[in-house]
Every structure is written in structure tokens, then in C-alpha cells.
Amino acid sequence: MSRRSQREWPPPTPGRRGPGRSYDPFYEFERVARDDGKPYVRPEPKAEVRLLALLGSKTAVAIMWCLLLVVVAVLLWLLITRP
């Protein structure tokens, strides 16, 4: 009885990474371009950062609370006055 030789997988190429081993032609370029070795993180768009800063301000939070209270008051008023 002869044993079949197991198929040997080729060593991973520099252009392949990730769990699915999808091909990324710029992987080697990105790896060389990073001097700290950390993965590349895309910067957030400036408009999004400004909007999040605006929504996180105390004034915006106070306005949102007031709007929520108005909506709850209107809903309660509609529930009470409707037969």
C-alpha cells in the first residue's frame, strides 16, 4: 500500500494577506511605506469630524433633549385628548 504524498501549499506571497488571502498588489508597497509597522488607518473626513464635534457639544445635546421632551409632550397630549 503506497501513501499518497500530501499536497504542499506554496509559501504565501508578499501580495497576499488576510483571512481570505485575497490578493492585494499594493501590500508590499504599503508595508515598505510604513516606517512604524502599524497597519494603515484611513483618516476620517474633515466634514464628518466637524459634524461629530458639533453634535457632541453641550449646546447640541441640550437642544436634542429639548426636542425629545417636546416630542414626548406632544405624544402624551395626543394620547390624552384623542378619544
C-alpha positions in Angstrom: 0.0 0.0 0.0 1.5 3.3 -1.0 0.9 6.6 0.6 -0.1 9.5 -1.4 2.1 12.5 -1.0 0.2 15.3 0.6 -0.1 18.4 -1.5 2.3 21.0 -0.3 1.0 24.5 -0.2 3.2 27.2 -1.7 4.6 29.7 0.7 2.4 32.8 1.0 3.5 35.5 -1.5 4.0 39.1 -0.3 0.9 40.2 -2.2 -1.4 38.1 -0.2 -2.8 38.7 3.3 -5.9 38.5 5.4 -8.1 35.5 6.4 -9.3 35.0 2.8 -5.9 35.5 1.4 -7.2 38.0 -1.2 -4.7 39.4 -3.5 -3.5 43.0 -2.8 -1.0 44.3 -5.3 -0.1 47.2 -3.1 0.6 45.2 0.0 4.3 45.2 -0.4 4.3 49.0 -1.2 2.2 49.8 1.9 4.4 47.6 4.1 7.6 49.4 2.9 6.0 52.8 3.1 5.1 52.3 6.8 8.0 53.0 8.9 6.4 52.1 12.3 5.0 48.7 11.2 1.4 49.6 12.2 -1.5 48.9 9.8 -2.7 51.8 7.7 -5.7 53.6 9.1 -7.5 55.9 6.8 -8.0 59.4 8.1 -11.6 60.4 8.8 -13.1 63.0 6.5 -12.9 66.5 7.9 -16.7 67.2 7.5 -17.5 64.1 9.5 -15.1 65.1 12.3 -16.6 68.6 12.4 -20.2 67.2 12.5 -19.3 64.8 15.3 -17.7 67.6 17.2 -20.8 69.8 16.7 -23.2 67.0 17.8 -21.1 66.3 20.8 -21.1 69.8 22.1 -23.2 70.7 25.2 -25.4 73.1 23.2 -26.4 70.4 20.7 -27.1 67.9 23.5 -29.3 70.4 25.3 -31.2 71.2 22.0 -31.7 67.4 21.4 -33.0 66.9 24.9 -35.5 69.8 24.5 -36.6 68.4 21.1 -37.1 64.9 22.7 -39.1 66.5 25.6 -41.3 68.3 23.1 -42.0 65.1 21.1 -42.9 63.2 24.2 -45.2 66.0 25.4 -46.9 66.1 22.0 -47.4 62.4 22.0 -48.8 62.4 25.5 -51.1 65.3 24.6 -52.4 63.4 21.6 -52.9 60.2 23.7 -54.9 62.1 26.3 -57.0 64.3 24.1 -57.9 61.6 21.5 -61.0 59.5 22.4 
